[in-house]
Amino acid sequence: MATEKGIWISYDFGLKGDYPGLFTWLDNHKAVECGNGLAFFKYENVDSSSDTKELINKISSDLKDYVKLSKSDRLYIIWKDGLTRKVKGEFISGGRKQSPWEGYGKLKRDNFIDTDE
């Protein structure tokens, strides 16, 4: 069953990113601003039982029609998984950088799909 899915998107393009392309895409999806580099929108025609990769591929493909991404551009999406009912997050462009707070604590960091488990 196709429906809408709430998505948060975090973007970090630096100074030379394709903000006009991204902002056009966000405006077309009636996104609302949620702070510096963060927006929320309802993505239409998403199968509520679709898996993570299908959702990521669909949004990535849709974005690439509007946004010219460079190697340094970062886009991160957050959503509630329809199958597991868990909140998840994953980069659809770019990846993690060193956190400004890294080194203050004593925790080990790994790359993985973020979830509320």
N, CA, C and O atoms as CSV, one atom per row, in Angstrom:
chain,resi,resn,atom,element,x,y,z
A,1,MET,N,N,0.834,-1.183,0.000
A,1,MET,CA,C,0.000,0.000,0.000
A,1,MET,C,C,0.879,1.247,0.000
A,1,MET,O,O,1.662,1.448,0.929
A,2,ALA,N,N,0.762,2.080,-1.019
A,2,ALA,CA,C,1.559,3.303,-1.124
A,2,ALA,C,C,0.991,4.365,-0.189
A,2,ALA,O,O,-0.223,4.511,-0.049
A,3,THR,N,N,1.889,5.095,0.441
A,3,THR,CA,C,1.492,6.097,1.410
A,3,THR,C,C,2.587,7.162,1.517
A,3,THR,O,O,3.537,7.169,0.734
A,4,GLU,N,N,2.445,8.048,2.480
A,4,GLU,CA,C,3.484,9.031,2.751
A,4,GLU,C,C,4.335,8.536,3.915
A,4,GLU,O,O,3.856,7.835,4.807
A,5,LYS,N,N,5.611,8.921,3.883
A,5,LYS,CA,C,6.520,8.556,4.969
A,5,LYS,C,C,7.250,9.819,5.399
A,5,LYS,O,O,7.810,10.533,4.567
A,6,GLY,N,N,7.244,10.093,6.702
A,6,GLY,CA,C,7.959,11.245,7.234
A,6,GLY,C,C,9.456,11.003,7.184
A,6,GLY,O,O,9.943,9.967,7.636
A,7,ILE,N,N,10.193,11.978,6.623
A,7,ILE,CA,C,11.645,11.868,6.456
A,7,ILE,C,C,12.296,13.157,6.948
A,7,ILE,O,O,11.826,14.254,6.644
A,8,TRP,N,N,13.365,13.019,7.697
A,8,TRP,CA,C,14.220,14.163,7.999
A,8,TRP,C,C,15.452,14.021,7.118
A,8,TRP,O,O,15.966,12.919,6.927
A,9,ILE,N,N,15.920,15.139,6.584
A,9,ILE,CA,C,17.137,15.126,5.783
A,9,ILE,C,C,18.087,16.177,6.336
A,9,ILE,O,O,17.726,17.339,6.522
A,10,SER,N,N,19.301,15.737,6.591
A,10,SER,CA,C,20.359,16.623,7.053
A,10,SER,C,C,21.306,16.833,5.876
A,10,SER,O,O,21.709,15.876,5.215
A,11,TYR,N,N,21.660,18.090,5.619
A,11,TYR,CA,C,22.532,18.374,4.483
A,11,TYR,C,C,23.710,19.235,4.923
A,11,TYR,O,O,23.576,20.140,5.747
A,12,ASP,N,N,24.865,18.924,4.347
A,12,ASP,CA,C,26.097,19.659,4.618
A,12,ASP,C,C,26.852,19.736,3.290
A,12,ASP,O,O,27.528,18.788,2.892
A,13,PHE,N,N,26.726,20.878,2.614
A,13,PHE,CA,C,27.329,21.057,1.299
A,13,PHE,C,C,28.537,21.976,1.316
A,13,PHE,O,O,29.166,22.161,0.274
A,14,GLY,N,N,28.886,22.557,2.448
A,14,GLY,CA,C,29.986,23.510,2.464
A,14,GLY,C,C,29.608,24.767,1.696
A,14,GLY,O,O,28.429,25.101,1.574
A,15,LEU,N,N,30.613,25.458,1.182
A,15,LEU,CA,C,30.370,26.740,0.515
A,15,LEU,C,C,29.965,26.623,-0.949
A,15,LEU,O,O,29.283,27.504,-1.474
A,16,LYS,N,N,30.378,25.542,-1.617
A,16,LYS,CA,C,30.180,25.450,-3.064
A,16,LYS,C,C,29.106,24.454,-3.480
A,16,LYS,O,O,29.030,24.097,-4.655
A,17,GLY,N,N,28.288,24.005,-2.564
A,17,GLY,CA,C,27.281,22.997,-2.877
A,17,GLY,C,C,26.140,23.532,-3.723
A,17,GLY,O,O,25.953,24.741,-3.855
A,18,ASP,N,N,25.392,22.616,-4.284
A,18,ASP,CA,C,24.243,22.960,-5.132
A,18,ASP,C,C,23.010,23.214,-4.264
A,18,ASP,O,O,22.042,22.454,-4.294
A,19,TYR,N,N,23.069,24.295,-3.494
A,19,TYR,CA,C,21.929,24.658,-2.644
A,19,TYR,C,C,20.680,24.980,-3.457
A,19,TYR,O,O,19.589,24.574,-3.057
A,20,PRO,N,N,20.787,25.699,-4.590
A,20,PRO,CA,C,19.566,25.954,-5.373
A,20,PRO,C,C,18.865,24.658,-5.806
A,20,PRO,O,O,17.638,24.572,-5.758
A,21,GLY,N,N,19.629,23.667,-6.223
A,21,GLY,CA,C,19.033,22.388,-6.619
A,21,GLY,C,C,18.368,21.685,-5.446
A,21,GLY,O,O,17.247,21.191,-5.566
A,22,LEU,N,N,19.061,21.641,-4.311
A,22,LEU,CA,C,18.500,21.003,-3.124
A,22,LEU,C,C,17.270,21.756,-2.635
A,22,LEU,O,O,16.259,21.140,-2.296
A,23,PHE,N,N,17.349,23.080,-2.595
A,23,PHE,CA,C,16.225,23.864,-2.103
A,23,PHE,C,C,15.010,23.746,-3.030
A,23,PHE,O,O,13.873,23.779,-2.561
A,24,THR,N,N,15.240,23.611,-4.332
A,24,THR,CA,C,14.145,23.372,-5.272
A,24,THR,C,C,13.484,22.035,-4.950
A,24,THR,O,O,12.258,21.941,-4.887
A,25,TRP,N,N,14.301,21.003,-4.748
A,25,TRP,CA,C,13.784,19.677,-4.426
A,25,TRP,C,C,12.999,19.716,-3.113
A,25,TRP,O,O,11.895,19.176,-3.031
A,26,LEU,N,N,13.567,20.352,-2.093
A,26,LEU,CA,C,12.895,20.435,-0.796
A,26,LEU,C,C,11.573,21.207,-0.908
A,26,LEU,O,O,10.570,20.800,-0.322
A,27,ASP,N,N,11.568,22.303,-1.648
A,27,ASP,CA,C,10.354,23.090,-1.826
A,27,ASP,C,C,9.288,22.280,-2.573
A,27,ASP,O,O,8.106,22.343,-2.233
A,28,ASN,N,N,9.704,21.526,-3.583
A,28,ASN,CA,C,8.771,20.681,-4.328
A,28,ASN,C,C,8.140,19.603,-3.439
A,28,ASN,O,O,7.039,19.129,-3.720
A,29,HIS,N,N,8.841,19.220,-2.370
A,29,HIS,CA,C,8.337,18.214,-1.443
A,29,HIS,C,C,7.718,18.847,-0.189
A,29,HIS,O,O,7.442,18.158,0.793
A,30,LYS,N,N,7.504,20.173,-0.237
A,30,LYS,CA,C,6.878,20.914,0.860
A,30,LYS,C,C,7.586,20.691,2.189
A,30,LYS,O,O,6.950,20.541,3.232
A,31,ALA,N,N,8.915,20.671,2.130
A,31,ALA,CA,C,9.716,20.467,3.336
A,31,ALA,C,C,9.633,21.682,4.250
A,31,ALA,O,O,9.412,22.805,3.797
A,32,VAL,N,N,9.815,21.440,5.537
A,32,VAL,CA,C,9.873,22.513,6.517
A,32,VAL,C,C,11.262,22.522,7.142
A,32,VAL,O,O,11.884,21.476,7.329
A,33,GLU,N,N,11.729,23.708,7.455
A,33,GLU,CA,C,13.050,23.911,8.034
A,33,GLU,C,C,13.034,23.473,9.494
A,33,GLU,O,O,12.074,23.741,10.218
A,34,CYS,N,N,14.096,22.800,9.924
A,34,CYS,CA,C,14.193,22.288,11.303
A,34,CYS,C,C,15.495,22.709,11.973
A,34,CYS,O,O,15.908,22.075,12.944
A,35,GLY,N,N,16.146,23.746,11.492
A,35,GLY,CA,C,17.436,24.175,12.020
A,35,GLY,C,C,18.455,24.194,10.897
A,35,GLY,O,O,18.156,23.796,9.771
A,36,ASN,N,N,19.647,24.652,11.200
A,36,ASN,CA,C,20.699,24.712,10.179
A,36,ASN,C,C,20.959,23.337,9.586
A,36,ASN,O,O,21.349,22.407,10.292
A,37,GLY,N,N,20.737,23.217,8.281
A,37,GLY,CA,C,21.059,21.979,7.574
A,37,GLY,C,C,20.124,20.820,7.846
A,37,GLY,O,O,20.496,19.670,7.611
A,38,LEU,N,N,18.907,21.087,8.340
A,38,LEU,CA,C,17.977,20.005,8.640
A,38,LEU,C,C,16.568,20.380,8.169
A,38,LEU,O,O,16.100,21.494,8.401
A,39,ALA,N,N,15.907,19.435,7.507
A,39,ALA,CA,C,14.545,19.669,7.017
A,39,ALA,C,C,13.718,18.410,7.214
A,39,ALA,O,O,14.256,17.308,7.318
A,40,PHE,N,N,12.400,18.588,7.265
A,40,PHE,CA,C,11.459,17.476,7.371
A,40,PHE,C,C,10.464,17.578,6.223
A,40,PHE,O,O,10.020,18.672,5.875
A,41,PHE,N,N,10.113,16.436,5.637
A,41,PHE,CA,C,9.107,16.397,4.581
A,41,PHE,C,C,8.422,15.048,4.603
A,41,PHE,O,O,8.911,14.096,5.211
A,42,LYS,N,N,7.287,14.978,3.935
A,42,LYS,CA,C,6.581,13.707,3.773
A,42,LYS,C,C,6.816,13.241,2.350
A,42,LYS,O,O,6.431,13.905,1.388
A,43,TYR,N,N,7.455,12.088,2.234
A,43,TYR,CA,C,7.785,11.528,0.931
A,43,TYR,C,C,6.619,10.673,0.470
A,43,TYR,O,O,6.221,9.729,1.152
A,44,GLU,N,N,6.074,11.009,-0.692
A,44,GLU,CA,C,4.874,10.338,-1.188
A,44,GLU,C,C,5.197,9.067,-1.960
A,44,GLU,O,O,6.320,8.853,-2.417
A,45,ASN,N,N,4.174,8.235,-2.089
A,45,ASN,CA,C,4.235,7.007,-2.874
A,45,ASN,C,C,5.321,6.051,-2.400
A,45,ASN,O,O,6.040,5.458,-3.204
A,46,VAL,N,N,5.429,5.913,-1.090
A,46,VAL,CA,C,6.367,4.963,-0.502
A,46,VAL,C,C,5.559,3.786,0.022
A,46,VAL,O,O,4.585,3.972,0.752
A,47,ASP,N,N,5.952,2.601,-0.343
A,47,ASP,CA,C,5.285,1.402,0.153
A,47,ASP,C,C,5.663,1.244,1.623
A,47,ASP,O,O,6.844,1.153,1.956
A,48,SER,N,N,4.674,1.212,2.492
A,48,SER,CA,C,4.933,1.155,3.932
A,48,SER,C,C,5.693,-0.104,4.338
A,48,SER,O,O,6.306,-0.137,5.405
A,49,SER,N,N,5.660,-1.134,3.507
A,49,SER,CA,C,6.391,-2.357,3.830
A,49,SER,C,C,7.714,-2.456,3.071
A,49,SER,O,O,8.397,-3.476,3.157
A,50,SER,N,N,8.083,-1.404,2.327
A,50,SER,CA,C,9.322,-1.462,1.557
A,50,SER,C,C,10.529,-1.480,2.490
A,50,SER,O,O,10.478,-0.974,3.611
A,51,ASP,N,N,11.608,-2.070,2.002
A,51,ASP,CA,C,12.790,-2.179,2.845
A,51,ASP,C,C,13.648,-0.917,2.767
A,51,ASP,O,O,13.390,-0.020,1.963
A,52,THR,N,N,14.649,-0.868,3.599
A,52,THR,CA,C,15.521,0.295,3.740
A,52,THR,C,C,16.193,0.654,2.424
A,52,THR,O,O,16.186,1.820,2.030
A,53,LYS,N,N,16.765,-0.311,1.748
A,53,LYS,CA,C,17.508,-0.032,0.512
A,53,LYS,C,C,16.592,0.552,-0.559
A,53,LYS,O,O,16.997,1.443,-1.305
A,54,GLU,N,N,15.371,0.056,-0.637
A,54,GLU,CA,C,14.418,0.572,-1.624
A,54,GLU,C,C,14.102,2.045,-1.357
A,54,GLU,O,O,14.062,2.852,-2.287
A,55,LEU,N,N,13.878,2.394,-0.093
A,55,LEU,CA,C,13.605,3.783,0.276
A,55,LEU,C,C,14.791,4.680,-0.053
A,55,LEU,O,O,14.622,5.744,-0.647
A,56,ILE,N,N,15.979,4.254,0.330
A,56,ILE,CA,C,17.187,5.042,0.085
A,56,ILE,C,C,17.414,5.221,-1.411
A,56,ILE,O,O,17.723,6.322,-1.865
A,57,ASN,N,N,17.262,4.151,-2.173
A,57,ASN,CA,C,17.449,4.229,-3.624
A,57,ASN,C,C,16.442,5.170,-4.274
A,57,ASN,O,O,16.796,5.929,-5.176
A,58,LYS,N,N,15.198,5.127,-3.827
A,58,LYS,CA,C,14.154,5.970,-4.405
A,58,LYS,C,C,14.441,7.453,-4.126
A,58,LYS,O,O,14.362,8.278,-5.036
A,59,ILE,N,N,14.769,7.789,-2.885
A,59,ILE,CA,C,15.065,9.183,-2.539
A,59,ILE,C,C,16.338,9.642,-3.242
A,59,ILE,O,O,16.382,10.755,-3.767
A,60,SER,N,N,17.369,8.808,-3.262
A,60,SER,CA,C,18.629,9.157,-3.927
A,60,SER,C,C,18.417,9.442,-5.402
A,60,SER,O,O,18.932,10.429,-5.928
A,61,SER,N,N,17.667,8.589,-6.065
A,61,SER,CA,C,17.390,8.762,-7.492
A,61,SER,C,C,16.610,10.045,-7.733
A,61,SER,O,O,16.907,10.790,-8.666
A,62,ASP,N,N,15.625,10.301,-6.904
A,62,ASP,CA,C,14.806,11.504,-7.015
A,62,ASP,C,C,15.658,12.760,-6.823
A,62,ASP,O,O,15.531,13.719,-7.584
A,63,LEU,N,N,16.512,12.756,-5.822
A,63,LEU,CA,C,17.379,13.912,-5.546
A,63,LEU,C,C,18.340,14.197,-6.699
A,63,LEU,O,O,18.585,15.357,-7.031
A,64,LYS,N,N,18.881,13.147,-7.306
A,64,LYS,CA,C,19.886,13.318,-8.363
A,64,LYS,C,C,19.315,13.976,-9.615
A,64,LYS,O,O,20.065,14.469,-10.457
A,65,ASP,N,N,17.978,13.984,-9.739
A,65,ASP,CA,C,17.353,14.697,-10.848
A,65,ASP,C,C,17.426,16.208,-10.651
A,65,ASP,O,O,17.261,16.963,-11.609
A,66,TYR,N,N,17.670,16.656,-9.431
A,66,TYR,CA,C,17.679,18.085,-9.099
A,66,TYR,C,C,19.019,18.601,-8.605
A,66,TYR,O,O,19.364,19.756,-8.855
A,67,VAL,N,N,19.779,17.766,-7.907
A,67,VAL,CA,C,20.965,18.216,-7.173
A,67,VAL,C,C,22.233,17.622,-7.784
A,67,VAL,O,O,22.325,16.414,-8.001
A,68,LYS,N,N,23.207,18.489,-8.056
A,68,LYS,CA,C,24.528,18.038,-8.503
A,68,LYS,C,C,25.394,17.863,-7.254
A,68,LYS,O,O,25.780,18.836,-6.607
A,69,LEU,N,N,25.691,16.602,-6.931
A,69,LEU,CA,C,26.443,16.299,-5.715
A,69,LEU,C,C,27.928,16.161,-6.016
A,69,LEU,O,O,28.322,15.559,-7.015
A,70,SER,N,N,28.740,16.725,-5.140
A,70,SER,CA,C,30.188,16.544,-5.239
A,70,SER,C,C,30.620,15.520,-4.190
A,70,SER,O,O,29.818,15.100,-3.356
A,71,LYS,N,N,31.889,15.123,-4.236
A,71,LYS,CA,C,32.405,14.124,-3.297
A,71,LYS,C,C,32.308,14.584,-1.852
A,71,LYS,O,O,32.180,13.759,-0.947
A,72,SER,N,N,32.367,15.880,-1.625
A,72,SER,CA,C,32.361,16.387,-0.251
A,72,SER,C,C,30.958,16.679,0.292
A,72,SER,O,O,30.807,16.972,1.478
A,73,ASP,N,N,29.937,16.602,-0.557
A,73,ASP,CA,C,28.563,16.863,-0.107
A,73,ASP,C,C,28.054,15.702,0.735
A,73,ASP,O,O,28.322,14.537,0.441
A,74,ARG,N,N,27.312,16.039,1.790
A,74,ARG,CA,C,26.769,15.005,2.665
A,74,ARG,C,C,25.264,15.188,2.820
A,74,ARG,O,O,24.779,16.278,3.122
A,75,LEU,N,N,24.539,14.093,2.604
A,75,LEU,CA,C,23.094,14.047,2.814
A,75,LEU,C,C,22.802,12.835,3.688
A,75,LEU,O,O,23.247,11.725,3.395
A,76,TYR,N,N,22.061,13.054,4.749
A,76,TYR,CA,C,21.737,11.999,5.702
A,76,TYR,C,C,20.238,12.007,5.916
A,76,TYR,O,O,19.656,13.054,6.201
A,77,ILE,N,N,19.598,10.836,5.781
A,77,ILE,CA,C,18.150,10.775,5.993
A,77,ILE,C,C,17.832,9.957,7.246
A,77,ILE,O,O,18.554,9.031,7.616
A,78,ILE,N,N,16.730,10.335,7.878
A,78,ILE,CA,C,16.254,9.667,9.088
A,78,ILE,C,C,14.775,9.355,8.864
A,78,ILE,O,O,14.023,10.210,8.397
A,79,TRP,N,N,14.361,8.135,9.195
A,79,TRP,CA,C,12.979,7.704,8.976
A,79,TRP,C,C,12.622,6.606,9.970
A,79,TRP,O,O,13.490,6.039,10.632
A,80,LYS,N,N,11.333,6.321,10.058
A,80,LYS,CA,C,10.858,5.201,10.867
A,80,LYS,C,C,10.604,4.032,9.933
A,80,LYS,O,O,9.788,4.131,9.017
A,81,ASP,N,N,11.292,2.939,10.159
A,81,ASP,CA,C,11.180,1.757,9.319
A,81,ASP,C,C,9.782,1.153,9.453
A,81,ASP,O,O,9.297,0.924,10.561
A,82,GLY,N,N,9.138,0.898,8.300
A,82,GLY,CA,C,7.783,0.360,8.296
A,82,GLY,C,C,7.692,-1.070,8.777
A,82,GLY,O,O,6.649,-1.482,9.286
A,83,LEU,N,N,8.765,-1.843,8.629
A,83,LEU,CA,C,8.735,-3.246,9.040
A,83,LEU,C,C,9.091,-3.414,10.509
A,83,LEU,O,O,8.388,-4.106,11.246
A,84,THR,N,N,10.180,-2.784,10.938
A,84,THR,CA,C,10.658,-2.972,12.308
A,84,THR,C,C,10.097,-1.950,13.281
A,84,THR,O,O,10.175,-2.133,14.495
A,85,ARG,N,N,9.518,-0.848,12.737
A,85,ARG,CA,C,8.983,0.255,13.541
A,85,ARG,C,C,10.080,0.973,14.326
A,85,ARG,O,O,9.798,1.656,15.310
A,86,LYS,N,N,11.321,0.819,13.890
A,86,LYS,CA,C,12.455,1.489,14.536
A,86,LYS,C,C,12.860,2.709,13.725
A,86,LYS,O,O,12.720,2.720,12.502
A,87,VAL,N,N,13.360,3.730,14.398
A,87,VAL,CA,C,13.880,4.915,13.727
A,87,VAL,C,C,15.276,4.574,13.222
A,87,VAL,O,O,16.105,4.047,13.964
A,88,LYS,N,N,15.530,4.884,11.936
A,88,LYS,CA,C,16.816,4.576,11.325
A,88,LYS,C,C,17.372,5.806,10.638
A,88,LYS,O,O,16.636,6.754,10.366
A,89,GLY,N,N,18.651,5.799,10.360
A,89,GLY,CA,C,19.298,6.876,9.640
A,89,GLY,C,C,20.461,6.343,8.830
A,89,GLY,O,O,21.145,5.405,9.240
A,90,GLU,N,N,20.677,6.956,7.670
A,90,GLU,CA,C,21.794,6.518,6.822
A,90,GLU,C,C,22.194,7.638,5.873
A,90,GLU,O,O,21.355,8.429,5.442
A,91,PHE,N,N,23.478,7.697,5.552
A,91,PHE,CA,C,23.966,8.634,4.548
A,91,PHE,C,C,23.540,8.161,3.176
A,91,PHE,O,O,23.692,6.986,2.842
A,92,ILE,N,N,23.001,9.081,2.373
A,92,ILE,CA,C,22.718,8.764,0.976
A,92,ILE,C,C,23.745,9.438,0.069
A,92,ILE,O,O,23.784,9.188,-1.136
A,93,SER,N,N,24.575,10.296,0.662
A,93,SER,CA,C,25.716,10.895,-0.031
A,93,SER,C,C,26.735,11.273,1.027
A,93,SER,O,O,26.389,11.840,2.063
A,94,GLY,N,N,27.975,10.961,0.763
A,94,GLY,CA,C,29.026,11.280,1.726
A,94,GLY,C,C,29.041,10.296,2.881
A,94,GLY,O,O,28.502,9.194,2.790
A,95,GLY,N,N,29.663,10.712,3.957
A,95,GLY,CA,C,29.783,9.836,5.117
A,95,GLY,C,C,30.147,10.642,6.351
A,95,GLY,O,O,30.176,11.873,6.333
A,96,ARG,N,N,30.418,9.926,7.402
A,96,ARG,CA,C,30.751,10.567,8.671
A,96,ARG,C,C,32.105,11.258,8.612
A,96,ARG,O,O,33.030,10.823,7.925
A,97,LYS,N,N,32.181,12.341,9.354
A,97,LYS,CA,C,33.450,13.018,9.590
A,97,LYS,C,C,33.747,12.869,11.075
A,97,LYS,O,O,32.900,12.427,11.851
A,98,GLN,N,N,34.941,13.238,11.451
A,98,GLN,CA,C,35.270,13.205,12.871
A,98,GLN,C,C,34.391,14.219,13.602
A,98,GLN,O,O,34.274,15.370,13.180
A,99,SER,N,N,33.788,13.791,14.676
A,99,SER,CA,C,32.934,14.665,15.472
A,99,SER,C,C,33.779,15.673,16.244
A,99,SER,O,O,34.874,15.339,16.699
A,100,PRO,N,N,33.284,16.905,16.398
A,100,PRO,CA,C,34.043,17.894,17.161
A,100,PRO,C,C,34.255,17.470,18.614
A,100,PRO,O,O,35.197,17.927,19.261
A,101,TRP,N,N,33.391,16.605,19.126
A,101,TRP,CA,C,33.499,16.155,20.508
A,101,TRP,C,C,34.304,14.870,20.649
A,101,TRP,O,O,34.539,14.405,21.764
A,102,GLU,N,N,34.734,14.288,19.515
A,102,GLU,CA,C,35.470,13.029,19.564
A,102,GLU,C,C,36.753,13.187,20.360
A,102,GLU,O,O,37.490,14.160,20.204
A,103,GLY,N,N,36.999,12.215,21.209
A,103,GLY,CA,C,38.191,12.236,22.042
A,103,GLY,C,C,37.913,12.682,23.467
A,103,GLY,O,O,38.741,12.476,24.355
A,104,TYR,N,N,36.764,13.286,23.690
A,104,TYR,CA,C,36.416,13.707,25.049
A,104,TYR,C,C,35.979,12.521,25.911
A,104,TYR,O,O,36.232,12.495,27.116
A,105,GLY,N,N,35.321,11.540,25.286
A,105,GLY,CA,C,34.857,10.358,26.014
A,105,GLY,C,C,35.741,9.163,25.704
A,105,GLY,O,O,36.777,9.308,25.056
A,106,LYS,N,N,35.346,8.001,26.157
A,106,LYS,CA,C,36.140,6.784,25.993
A,106,LYS,C,C,35.379,5.711,25.212
A,106,LYS,O,O,35.560,4.521,25.470
A,107,LEU,N,N,34.521,6.120,24.250
A,107,LEU,CA,C,33.712,5.167,23.510
A,107,LEU,C,C,34.343,4.791,22.178
A,107,LEU,O,O,35.024,5.607,21.557
A,108,LYS,N,N,34.116,3.550,21.737
A,108,LYS,CA,C,34.564,3.084,20.428
A,108,LYS,C,C,33.484,3.409,19.415
A,108,LYS,O,O,32.306,3.189,19.697
A,109,ARG,N,N,33.842,3.932,18.230
A,109,ARG,CA,C,32.878,4.304,17.194
A,109,ARG,C,C,33.013,3.358,15.995
A,109,ARG,O,O,34.123,3.013,15.587
A,110,ASP,N,N,31.866,2.944,15.436
A,110,ASP,CA,C,31.825,2.108,14.242
A,110,ASP,C,C,30.873,2.727,13.237
A,110,ASP,O,O,29.991,3.498,13.615
A,111,ASN,N,N,31.041,2.396,11.934
A,111,ASN,CA,C,30.099,2.824,10.901
A,111,ASN,C,C,29.028,1.761,10.754
A,111,ASN,O,O,29.337,0.577,10.618
A,112,PHE,N,N,27.760,2.180,10.782
A,112,PHE,CA,C,26.636,1.269,10.644
A,112,PHE,C,C,25.400,2.086,10.363
A,112,PHE,O,O,25.426,3.313,10.460
A,113,ILE,N,N,24.315,1.415,10.015
A,113,ILE,CA,C,23.037,2.104,9.869
A,113,ILE,C,C,22.559,2.436,11.270
A,113,ILE,O,O,22.476,1.550,12.120
A,114,ASP,N,N,22.248,3.689,11.521
A,114,ASP,CA,C,21.802,4.114,12.838
A,114,ASP,C,C,20.373,3.650,13.068
A,114,ASP,O,O,19.533,3.723,12.171
A,115,THR,N,N,20.108,3.180,14.256
A,115,THR,CA,C,18.773,2.746,14.630
A,115,THR,C,C,18.570,2.972,16.110
A,115,THR,O,O,19.532,3.220,16.838
A,116,ASP,N,N,17.344,2.890,16.563
A,116,ASP,CA,C,17.059,3.144,17.969
A,116,ASP,C,C,17.131,1.894,18.821
A,116,ASP,O,O,16.562,1.864,19.913
A,117,GLU,N,N,17.812,0.862,18.355
A,117,GLU,CA,C,17.917,-0.376,19.125
A,117,GLU,C,C,18.733,-0.156,20.379
A,117,GLU,O,O,18.931,-1.089,21.158
